[in-house]
Amino acid sequence: MRIQVSRTGGFAGISRRGEIDTEGRADAAEWESLAEEAVAGTPEAPPPGVPDGFRYAITAGERTVHCADPGLSEAQRTLVSRVLKEGA
């Protein structure tokens, strides 16, 4: 599964992207479970955010959802953090 995170906004307006491909990874099941939880029940349309807050687009497989600070679920927050840290 390909997992992509795009972050925009913030005070400086700097965009960041990260991507993880779980194929062949020993921890693939953990990544895929977290990604599925992060996109489950999340509307695909961008939600309203807060001034100078971050907005995120999370793609897990074929599904892309949008979320914004401070309304991220725990799964979304964890996934965003991990992908932006470890993803190329």
Buried (B, 14 or more C-beta within 10 A) or exposed (E): BEBBBBBBBBEEEEEBBBBBBBEEEEEBEEBBEBBBBBBEEBEEEEEEBEEEBBBBBBBBEEEBBBBBBEEBBEBBBBBBEBBBEEBE
